[in-house]
Amino acid sequence: MPDFIVQKLLSTDSKIYCSQGEISGGCVTHAAASALSVLGIIRNPRSITEQRGEPRARLFWQKMKDAYVDGISLPEFARRLDELDFELTLAHVAGAHYRILNFTRTALQKGQPVILSFAPVGCPRQLHAVLATGTAGTTIARRFVPSAILITDSSESHPGIGPHNARLEFSPSAKRERNGLYITAWASYRVTLAAAMSLRPVGSKRSDGKSP
């Protein structure tokens, strides 16, 4: 029988999780703070509002704290993050669900955290942002077949000893899928990916720049 395995997990530290309510920020702020923690830009996403906290965390909070009420789009988030000069390269994609899924899988394989924006099927305006932290799947004849994106979701309960508390399941081919099954500890429902943004240090391996 095939074994369920994790192919790649960008961080094994549950401290990258930051619950909504711990900081006065929207879901993009939470996901971005966790992504910066994965990359080692800041140590603890929960501490970004502390006046005597680490300098980069305070700078990030100053840029993001006004986005709590109205939220923020990924392009606007990218613009603000560029202004902070954290030496990061950001790549953004929007459009069809399967294109965003392919973009995310490729970025994760390269060790790049990905902020995902999605909405429940039938509710396109109810966008929510989470952080993709790894890929899971099965081994079949010694070949890994990915079937889920592992996710750190600030709106869900604490993940416990690991960093992820949700997953987005997809079929092995996933060539033209319009949505995926989002599974948490308490619920499962279908969602459509709307956009994604990967983050990587400037000095890391460059991507080819092509859209998936």
C-alpha distance (Angstrom), angle and dihedral (degrees) to the residues before:
residue distance angle dihedral
M1 . . .
P2 3.82 . .
D3 3.80 116.8 .
F4 3.81 122.4 -131.0
I5 3.77 108.1 -125.0
V6 3.78 141.5 165.8
Q7 3.76 110.7 -121.2
K8 3.77 98.6 -167.7
L9 3.79 133.9 -3.2
L10 3.79 116.8 -172.4
S11 3.80 92.8 -153.2
T12 3.78 135.1 8.9
D13 3.81 93.0 -164.1
S14 3.81 114.9 108.8
K15 3.82 88.7 -158.2
I16 3.80 89.7 82.9
Y17 3.81 86.2 74.1
C18 3.79 114.5 94.9
S19 3.79 118.4 -178.1
Q20 3.78 120.4 -136.3
G21 3.76 105.2 -103.5
E22 3.80 94.2 38.6
I23 3.80 88.1 87.9
S24 3.80 127.2 23.7
G25 3.78 94.3 -116.7
G26 3.78 139.7 107.3
C27 3.79 125.1 -104.4
V28 3.83 93.6 -89.3
T29 3.81 89.3 55.9
H30 3.80 90.7 51.1
A31 3.81 93.6 46.8
A32 3.80 92.3 45.9
A33 3.81 93.3 48.7
S34 3.81 89.1 51.8
A35 3.82 90.7 48.3
L36 3.81 90.9 51.9
S37 3.79 88.5 50.8
V38 3.81 91.2 52.2
L39 3.82 88.8 53.1
G40 3.80 93.3 47.0
I41 3.82 94.1 -115.7
I42 3.80 90.2 122.6
R43 3.80 128.3 14.3
N44 3.80 103.5 -142.0
P45 3.83 124.9 19.8
R46 3.81 90.7 -157.9
S47 3.81 91.7 63.3
I48 3.82 99.7 58.3
T49 3.83 92.5 103.5
E50 3.81 94.8 51.7
Q51 3.80 112.4 112.5
R52 3.79 91.7 -146.1
G53 3.76 95.7 40.0
E54 3.78 128.4 116.1
P55 3.84 114.0 -52.7
R56 3.81 98.4 -119.8
A57 3.80 91.7 48.3
R58 3.82 90.4 53.0
L59 3.81 91.7 48.2
F60 3.79 90.6 50.8
W61 3.80 91.6 50.3
Q62 3.80 92.6 49.9
K63 3.79 89.0 55.8
M64 3.80 95.5 46.5
K65 3.80 108.6 32.8
D66 3.82 95.4 90.8
A67 3.83 92.0 57.7
Y68 3.80 94.6 72.1
V69 3.82 100.3 96.4
D70 3.80 101.9 37.7
G71 3.79 99.0 26.3
I72 3.79 123.7 -137.3
S73 3.79 135.9 -104.0
L74 3.78 121.1 -123.8
P75 3.84 93.5 -113.5
E76 3.82 90.4 52.4
F77 3.79 90.2 46.5
A78 3.82 89.4 52.0
R79 3.80 91.0 51.6
R80 3.79 92.0 52.6
L81 3.78 93.7 45.2
D82 3.82 90.9 50.7
E83 3.80 88.6 56.3
L84 3.80 90.1 58.4
D85 3.81 92.4 61.7
F86 3.79 95.8 -139.9
E87 3.83 89.1 157.0
L88 3.79 93.8 -111.8
T89 3.78 131.7 141.5
L90 3.80 115.2 -144.0
A91 3.79 126.4 -159.9
H92 3.80 121.0 -167.3
V93 3.80 132.5 -165.8
A94 3.80 132.0 177.2
G95 3.78 134.1 173.4
A96 3.79 133.0 62.5
H97 3.80 119.4 31.5
Y98 3.81 94.9 -122.1
R99 3.83 92.7 51.1
I100 3.80 91.1 53.9
L101 3.79 90.8 45.5
N102 3.82 91.5 52.5
F103 3.81 91.1 46.5
T104 3.80 90.3 52.0
R105 3.79 94.7 48.1
T106 3.80 91.5 50.1
A107 3.81 93.6 48.1
L108 3.81 92.7 48.5
Q109 3.80 90.6 51.1
K110 3.81 87.0 56.9
G111 3.80 92.2 50.8
Q112 3.79 95.8 -105.5
P113 3.83 120.6 138.9
V114 3.80 113.9 -130.3
I115 3.79 129.3 -150.3
L116 3.81 108.1 -146.2
S117 3.79 127.8 -160.4
F118 3.80 117.7 -161.1
A119 3.79 142.9 156.0
P120 3.81 133.0 -151.1
V121 3.80 112.6 -97.3
G122 3.80 108.4 -89.7
C123 3.82 93.2 20.1
P124 3.84 104.2 77.4
R125 3.81 94.3 164.5
Q126 3.81 95.4 55.4
L127 3.79 94.4 85.6
H128 3.79 119.9 175.7
A129 3.82 129.2 -175.1
V130 3.80 125.1 -142.8
L131 3.80 137.6 163.9
A132 3.80 121.4 -107.8
T133 3.81 107.1 -142.3
G134 3.80 105.6 171.1
T135 3.79 150.7 -21.9
A136 3.80 130.0 -101.4
G137 3.78 133.7 -170.7
T138 3.80 145.8 127.1
T139 3.79 136.8 -75.1
I140 3.77 115.2 -123.1
A141 3.79 116.7 -179.5
R142 3.83 88.6 -16.6
R143 3.80 90.5 -55.0
F144 3.79 120.0 119.2
V145 3.81 114.0 -128.3
P146 3.84 111.9 -169.4
S147 3.78 116.3 -142.5
A148 3.82 107.0 160.3
I149 3.78 143.3 38.5
L150 3.81 111.2 -137.7
I151 3.79 112.6 -135.0
T152 3.79 141.2 -164.2
D153 3.81 105.7 -147.8
S154 3.81 118.7 -171.2
S155 3.81 92.0 -157.8
E156 3.80 93.4 58.8
S157 3.81 130.4 74.5
H158 3.80 122.6 -78.6
P159 3.83 110.5 -72.4
G160 3.80 93.4 -133.7
I161 3.79 116.4 -142.6
G162 3.82 94.8 -4.0
P163 3.80 133.8 57.7
H164 3.81 101.2 -118.4
N165 3.81 128.8 73.3
A166 3.82 101.8 170.1
R167 3.77 141.2 32.5
L168 3.79 138.4 -155.5
E169 3.79 111.3 -140.6
F170 3.80 124.0 -153.4
S171 3.81 137.4 170.9
P172 3.83 119.7 -92.5
S173 3.81 93.1 -105.7
A174 3.83 98.4 36.9
K175 3.81 89.3 174.8
R176 3.77 99.5 140.7
E177 3.77 105.5 6.1
R178 3.80 116.1 152.9
N179 3.81 96.7 -161.3
G180 3.79 143.8 -1.6
L181 3.80 138.1 -139.5
Y182 3.81 112.2 -99.0
I183 3.80 112.3 -155.2
T184 3.81 128.2 -169.8
A185 3.80 132.7 165.2
W186 3.80 90.5 -88.9
A187 3.79 108.4 28.9
S188 3.79 148.2 13.9
Y189 3.79 126.8 -152.0
R190 3.77 139.3 150.4
V191 3.80 120.0 -94.7
T192 3.78 136.8 -176.7
L193 3.78 119.1 -138.1
A194 3.80 112.5 -127.4
A195 3.81 104.4 178.8
A196 3.79 143.8 -15.7
M197 3.78 138.3 -159.9
S198 3.80 126.8 -163.1
L199 3.80 124.1 -156.3
R200 3.79 126.7 -154.4
P201 3.80 135.4 164.5
V202 3.80 113.5 -100.6
G203 3.80 92.4 -118.3
S204 3.81 95.9 52.8
K205 3.80 126.0 98.3
R206 3.79 112.0 -63.7
S207 3.76 122.8 -123.9
D208 3.80 120.8 -130.1
G209 3.81 90.9 -108.0
K210 3.80 93.0 -128.9
S211 3.76 122.5 134.0
P212 3.83 113.3 -114.3
